[in-house]
Each structure stands twice: as C-alpha cells, then as structure tokens.
Amino acid sequence: MVPLLLLLLVILVLFGAGFALDVLWWIAIALLVVWVLGFLLRSSGGRWYRW
C-alpha cells in the first residue's frame, strides 16, 4: 500500500511541475512579445520602460 501511495505522490508532483513549467513558458513568451512590441513601437529617443 505504501509503495502505491508513493508512486501516486510522485506522479502528482511530476504532473504539477509539468503543468507549472508549461504555464511559465507561456508567460515568458507573452512577456517577450510585449517587450519586442514595446521596443519596436517606442517613441523616438524615449524609453517605454522605467528600468
């Protein structure tokens, strides 16, 4: 019974990590698109960000 519970726990952790990594990839792609659009559409000479 204990090995079965450990196996289910490992599967759950791996599934959760895979889902989180997938979401993080989509967030990273969205931020990259926003950064590139801001870089291309910035006003002449001015910076569009406050870093």
PDB file as gemmi writes it, atoms N, CA and C in Angstrom:
CRYST1    1.000    1.000    1.000  90.00  90.00  90.00 P 1                      
ATOM      1  N   MET A   1       0.825  -1.196   0.000  1.00  0.00           N  
ATOM      2  CA  MET A   1       0.000   0.000   0.000  1.00  0.00           C  
ATOM      3  C   MET A   1       0.872   1.263   0.000  1.00  0.00           C  
ATOM      4  N   VAL A   2       1.938   1.263   0.788  1.00  0.00           N  
ATOM      5  CA  VAL A   2       2.813   2.432   0.868  1.00  0.00           C  
ATOM      6  C   VAL A   2       3.500   2.708  -0.468  1.00  0.00           C  
ATOM      7  N   PRO A   3       4.037   1.687  -1.177  1.00  0.00           N  
ATOM      8  CA  PRO A   3       4.649   1.976  -2.481  1.00  0.00           C  
ATOM      9  C   PRO A   3       3.656   2.569  -3.483  1.00  0.00           C  
ATOM     10  N   LEU A   4       2.412   2.118  -3.421  1.00  0.00           N  
ATOM     11  CA  LEU A   4       1.393   2.664  -4.317  1.00  0.00           C  
ATOM     12  C   LEU A   4       1.139   4.136  -4.010  1.00  0.00           C  
ATOM     13  N   LEU A   5       1.067   4.474  -2.739  1.00  0.00           N  
ATOM     14  CA  LEU A   5       0.871   5.874  -2.360  1.00  0.00           C  
ATOM     15  C   LEU A   5       2.069   6.723  -2.764  1.00  0.00           C  
ATOM     16  N   LEU A   6       3.287   6.184  -2.605  1.00  0.00           N  
ATOM     17  CA  LEU A   6       4.480   6.923  -3.024  1.00  0.00           C  
ATOM     18  C   LEU A   6       4.487   7.130  -4.538  1.00  0.00           C  
ATOM     19  N   LEU A   7       4.087   6.119  -5.284  1.00  0.00           N  
ATOM     20  CA  LEU A   7       4.022   6.240  -6.735  1.00  0.00           C  
ATOM     21  C   LEU A   7       3.004   7.300  -7.142  1.00  0.00           C  
ATOM     22  N   LEU A   8       1.850   7.299  -6.518  1.00  0.00           N  
ATOM     23  CA  LEU A   8       0.834   8.308  -6.820  1.00  0.00           C  
ATOM     24  C   LEU A   8       1.322   9.712  -6.462  1.00  0.00           C  
ATOM     25  N   LEU A   9       2.047   9.829  -5.355  1.00  0.00           N  
ATOM     26  CA  LEU A   9       2.593  11.119  -4.949  1.00  0.00           C  
ATOM     27  C   LEU A   9       3.619  11.619  -5.967  1.00  0.00           C  
ATOM     28  N   VAL A  10       4.494  10.729  -6.440  1.00  0.00           N  
ATOM     29  CA  VAL A  10       5.493  11.111  -7.441  1.00  0.00           C  
ATOM     30  C   VAL A  10       4.816  11.533  -8.737  1.00  0.00           C  
ATOM     31  N   ILE A  11       3.799  10.788  -9.160  1.00  0.00           N  
ATOM     32  CA  ILE A  11       3.068  11.142 -10.383  1.00  0.00           C  
ATOM     33  C   ILE A  11       2.402  12.503 -10.223  1.00  0.00           C  
ATOM     34  N   LEU A  12       1.811  12.748  -9.085  1.00  0.00           N  
ATOM     35  CA  LEU A  12       1.158  14.032  -8.836  1.00  0.00           C  
ATOM     36  C   LEU A  12       2.155  15.182  -8.862  1.00  0.00           C  
ATOM     37  N   VAL A  13       3.321  14.998  -8.243  1.00  0.00           N  
ATOM     38  CA  VAL A  13       4.345  16.047  -8.223  1.00  0.00           C  
ATOM     39  C   VAL A  13       4.861  16.316  -9.636  1.00  0.00           C  
ATOM     40  N   LEU A  14       5.132  15.260 -10.393  1.00  0.00           N  
ATOM     41  CA  LEU A  14       5.636  15.445 -11.755  1.00  0.00           C  
ATOM     42  C   LEU A  14       4.593  16.106 -12.647  1.00  0.00           C  
ATOM     43  N   PHE A  15       3.326  15.732 -12.496  1.00  0.00           N  
ATOM     44  CA  PHE A  15       2.269  16.364 -13.279  1.00  0.00           C  
ATOM     45  C   PHE A  15       2.142  17.839 -12.917  1.00  0.00           C  
ATOM     46  N   GLY A  16       2.201  18.145 -11.634  1.00  0.00           N  
ATOM     47  CA  GLY A  16       2.104  19.540 -11.192  1.00  0.00           C  
ATOM     48  C   GLY A  16       3.265  20.368 -11.693  1.00  0.00           C  
ATOM     49  N   ALA A  17       4.478  19.804 -11.646  1.00  0.00           N  
ATOM     50  CA  ALA A  17       5.652  20.532 -12.125  1.00  0.00           C  
ATOM     51  C   ALA A  17       5.570  20.743 -13.627  1.00  0.00           C  
ATOM     52  N   GLY A  18       5.117  19.736 -14.353  1.00  0.00           N  
ATOM     53  CA  GLY A  18       4.977  19.878 -15.802  1.00  0.00           C  
ATOM     54  C   GLY A  18       3.960  20.946 -16.171  1.00  0.00           C  
ATOM     55  N   PHE A  19       2.850  20.978 -15.456  1.00  0.00           N  
ATOM     56  CA  PHE A  19       1.835  21.994 -15.724  1.00  0.00           C  
ATOM     57  C   PHE A  19       2.364  23.383 -15.393  1.00  0.00           C  
ATOM     58  N   ALA A  20       3.079  23.519 -14.274  1.00  0.00           N  
ATOM     59  CA  ALA A  20       3.631  24.817 -13.884  1.00  0.00           C  
ATOM     60  C   ALA A  20       4.669  25.285 -14.894  1.00  0.00           C  
ATOM     61  N   LEU A  21       5.525  24.380 -15.357  1.00  0.00           N  
ATOM     62  CA  LEU A  21       6.535  24.764 -16.341  1.00  0.00           C  
ATOM     63  C   LEU A  21       5.883  25.174 -17.654  1.00  0.00           C  
ATOM     64  N   ASP A  22       4.806  24.494 -18.040  1.00  0.00           N  
ATOM     65  CA  ASP A  22       4.100  24.866 -19.264  1.00  0.00           C  
ATOM     66  C   ASP A  22       3.514  26.270 -19.146  1.00  0.00           C  
ATOM     67  N   VAL A  23       2.920  26.573 -18.003  1.00  0.00           N  
ATOM     68  CA  VAL A  23       2.352  27.911 -17.779  1.00  0.00           C  
ATOM     69  C   VAL A  23       3.459  28.966 -17.777  1.00  0.00           C  
ATOM     70  N   LEU A  24       4.603  28.640 -17.150  1.00  0.00           N  
ATOM     71  CA  LEU A  24       5.704  29.599 -17.124  1.00  0.00           C  
ATOM     72  C   LEU A  24       6.246  29.866 -18.520  1.00  0.00           C  
ATOM     73  N   TRP A  25       6.276  28.847 -19.380  1.00  0.00           N  
ATOM     74  CA  TRP A  25       6.717  29.066 -20.760  1.00  0.00           C  
ATOM     75  C   TRP A  25       5.788  30.030 -21.474  1.00  0.00           C  
ATOM     76  N   TRP A  26       4.474  29.869 -21.307  1.00  0.00           N  
ATOM     77  CA  TRP A  26       3.522  30.777 -21.977  1.00  0.00           C  
ATOM     78  C   TRP A  26       3.655  32.202 -21.442  1.00  0.00           C  
ATOM     79  N   ILE A  27       3.879  32.349 -20.140  1.00  0.00           N  
ATOM     80  CA  ILE A  27       4.072  33.684 -19.572  1.00  0.00           C  
ATOM     81  C   ILE A  27       5.343  34.317 -20.125  1.00  0.00           C  
ATOM     82  N   ALA A  28       6.417  33.526 -20.235  1.00  0.00           N  
ATOM     83  CA  ALA A  28       7.671  34.047 -20.769  1.00  0.00           C  
ATOM     84  C   ALA A  28       7.507  34.479 -22.223  1.00  0.00           C  
ATOM     85  N   ILE A  29       6.774  33.705 -23.013  1.00  0.00           N  
ATOM     86  CA  ILE A  29       6.545  34.077 -24.416  1.00  0.00           C  
ATOM     87  C   ILE A  29       5.725  35.351 -24.506  1.00  0.00           C  
ATOM     88  N   ALA A  30       4.694  35.477 -23.666  1.00  0.00           N  
ATOM     89  CA  ALA A  30       3.871  36.691 -23.677  1.00  0.00           C  
ATOM     90  C   ALA A  30       4.696  37.915 -23.290  1.00  0.00           C  
ATOM     91  N   LEU A  31       5.549  37.793 -22.282  1.00  0.00           N  
ATOM     92  CA  LEU A  31       6.384  38.923 -21.880  1.00  0.00           C  
ATOM     93  C   LEU A  31       7.392  39.289 -22.967  1.00  0.00           C  
ATOM     94  N   LEU A  32       7.923  38.290 -23.658  1.00  0.00           N  
ATOM     95  CA  LEU A  32       8.848  38.560 -24.750  1.00  0.00           C  
ATOM     96  C   LEU A  32       8.151  39.322 -25.882  1.00  0.00           C  
ATOM     97  N   VAL A  33       6.928  38.940 -26.201  1.00  0.00           N  
ATOM     98  CA  VAL A  33       6.174  39.640 -27.250  1.00  0.00           C  
ATOM     99  C   VAL A  33       5.912  41.084 -26.841  1.00  0.00           C  
ATOM    100  N   VAL A  34       5.518  41.288 -25.585  1.00  0.00           N  
ATOM    101  CA  VAL A  34       5.266  42.656 -25.115  1.00  0.00           C  
ATOM    102  C   VAL A  34       6.550  43.474 -25.158  1.00  0.00           C  
ATOM    103  N   TRP A  35       7.675  42.885 -24.780  1.00  0.00           N  
ATOM    104  CA  TRP A  35       8.949  43.608 -24.791  1.00  0.00           C  
ATOM    105  C   TRP A  35       9.349  43.980 -26.212  1.00  0.00           C  
ATOM    106  N   VAL A  36       9.200  43.043 -27.157  1.00  0.00           N  
ATOM    107  CA  VAL A  36       9.572  43.317 -28.546  1.00  0.00           C  
ATOM    108  C   VAL A  36       8.654  44.377 -29.140  1.00  0.00           C  
ATOM    109  N   LEU A  37       7.361  44.289 -28.867  1.00  0.00           N  
ATOM    110  CA  LEU A  37       6.441  45.309 -29.379  1.00  0.00           C  
ATOM    111  C   LEU A  37       6.757  46.680 -28.785  1.00  0.00           C  
ATOM    112  N   GLY A  38       7.061  46.731 -27.522  1.00  0.00           N  
ATOM    113  CA  GLY A  38       7.426  48.000 -26.904  1.00  0.00           C  
ATOM    114  C   GLY A  38       8.720  48.544 -27.478  1.00  0.00           C  
ATOM    115  N   PHE A  39       9.652  47.679 -27.782  1.00  0.00           N  
ATOM    116  CA  PHE A  39      10.917  48.117 -28.373  1.00  0.00           C  
ATOM    117  C   PHE A  39      10.683  48.676 -29.779  1.00  0.00           C  
ATOM    118  N   LEU A  40       9.818  48.025 -30.555  1.00  0.00           N  
ATOM    119  CA  LEU A  40       9.574  48.455 -31.931  1.00  0.00           C  
ATOM    120  C   LEU A  40       8.672  49.683 -32.012  1.00  0.00           C  
ATOM    121  N   LEU A  41       7.765  49.828 -31.069  1.00  0.00           N  
ATOM    122  CA  LEU A  41       6.778  50.909 -31.141  1.00  0.00           C  
ATOM    123  C   LEU A  41       7.099  52.091 -30.226  1.00  0.00           C  
ATOM    124  N   ARG A  42       8.312  52.114 -29.678  1.00  0.00           N  
ATOM    125  CA  ARG A  42       8.650  53.200 -28.757  1.00  0.00           C  
ATOM    126  C   ARG A  42       8.711  54.530 -29.498  1.00  0.00           C  
ATOM    127  N   SER A  43       8.515  55.593 -28.775  1.00  0.00           N  
ATOM    128  CA  SER A  43       8.612  56.913 -29.383  1.00  0.00           C  
ATOM    129  C   SER A  43      10.079  57.234 -29.663  1.00  0.00           C  
ATOM    130  N   SER A  44      10.314  58.154 -30.533  1.00  0.00           N  
ATOM    131  CA  SER A  44      11.693  58.440 -30.957  1.00  0.00           C  
ATOM    132  C   SER A  44      12.524  58.950 -29.786  1.00  0.00           C  
ATOM    133  N   GLY A  45      13.581  58.244 -29.481  1.00  0.00           N  
ATOM    134  CA  GLY A  45      14.504  58.677 -28.445  1.00  0.00           C  
ATOM    135  C   GLY A  45      14.083  58.365 -27.032  1.00  0.00           C  
ATOM    136  N   GLY A  46      12.817  58.098 -26.792  1.00  0.00           N  
ATOM    137  CA  GLY A  46      12.354  57.859 -25.428  1.00  0.00           C  
ATOM    138  C   GLY A  46      12.302  56.390 -25.098  1.00  0.00           C  
ATOM    139  N   ARG A  47      12.417  56.079 -23.801  1.00  0.00           N  
ATOM    140  CA  ARG A  47      12.300  54.708 -23.387  1.00  0.00           C  
ATOM    141  C   ARG A  47      10.871  54.453 -22.933  1.00  0.00           C  
ATOM    142  N   TRP A  48      10.326  53.298 -23.269  1.00  0.00           N  
ATOM    143  CA  TRP A  48       8.956  52.983 -22.901  1.00  0.00           C  
ATOM    144  C   TRP A  48       8.867  52.273 -21.548  1.00  0.00           C  
ATOM    145  N   TYR A  49      10.013  51.941 -20.981  1.00  0.00           N  
ATOM    146  CA  TYR A  49      10.022  51.269 -19.689  1.00  0.00           C  
ATOM    147  C   TYR A  49      10.774  52.144 -18.689  1.00  0.00           C  
ATOM    148  N   ARG A  50      10.690  51.816 -17.410  1.00  0.00           N  
ATOM    149  CA  ARG A  50      11.260  52.665 -16.345  1.00  0.00           C  
ATOM    150  C   ARG A  50      12.428  51.992 -15.644  1.00  0.00           C  
ATOM    151  N   TRP A  51      13.153  51.075 -16.280  1.00  0.00           N  
ATOM    152  CA  TRP A  51      14.262  50.412 -15.618  1.00  0.00           C  
ATOM    153  C   TRP A  51      15.461  51.307 -15.643  1.00  0.00           C  
TER     154      TRP A  51                                                      
END                                                                             
